[in-house]
Amino acid sequence: MNWKQIPLGPLQTNCYVLYDNEKDAVIFDPGGDAPILKKWLQENELKPLAILLTHAHFDHIGAVSEIRQLYNIEVYLHEKEKDWLTDPHKNGSALFMGDEFITSEQADHHINREGKLSIGSFSFEMFETPGHSPGSVSFYHSESETIFSGDVLFSGSIGRTDLPGGSHQELLNSIHDKLIDLPENTQVACGHGPTTTIGAEMDSNPFLNGF
């Protein structure tokens, strides 16, 4: 198993493509610049099977519609944000992008509980990790020792909580209850900036002092 980090869209949000030796792939958070993502997928002869969204803020969904149509694949999103893909006010594009609304059709699958998710050869443990947004989900892939966490935990920081539905305490609880118990060598595939590890954040992240 391998994965690739590809910054996309107006805020250079990290899209991740996880792929196996058979060239099957799962795409996390295609935030925009669909032609760039499409070109990379084609150059590497990958066959996307699904799009997994850690949450539905505009900077994480900008290429969803084009990529899902191009490859005829299904989209997974937490049910608490099921209306966000179609509503530019809920996904934030109306607030931050002026007249450039970002929307997509509703997701095909609405996550409503934690647990296992299997897509092709890929198996994930899904954690509900709200705080940055009410429907934030983190996907733990044990085979590659990676947690795809969106905007929950960053290198030296945490996700912002001043947007609608955000909660600082809820975010800290999510990190403490769901992420910190993962093996310390677990790679954290963050929604923005460089990747990190659980161990590195336990040691040096100022927001996690006292955990």
Secondary structure, 3 states (H helix, E strand, C coil): CEEEEEEECCCCEEEEEEECCCCEEEEECCCCCHHHHHHHHHHCCCEEEEEECCCCCHHHCCCHHHHHHHHCCEEEEEHHHCCCCCCHHHHCHHHHCCCCCCCCCCCCEEECCCEEEEECCEEEEEEECCCCCCCCEEEEECCCCEEEEECCEECCEECCCCCCCCCHHHHHHHHHHHHCCCCCCCEEEECCCCCEEHHHHHHHCHHHCCC
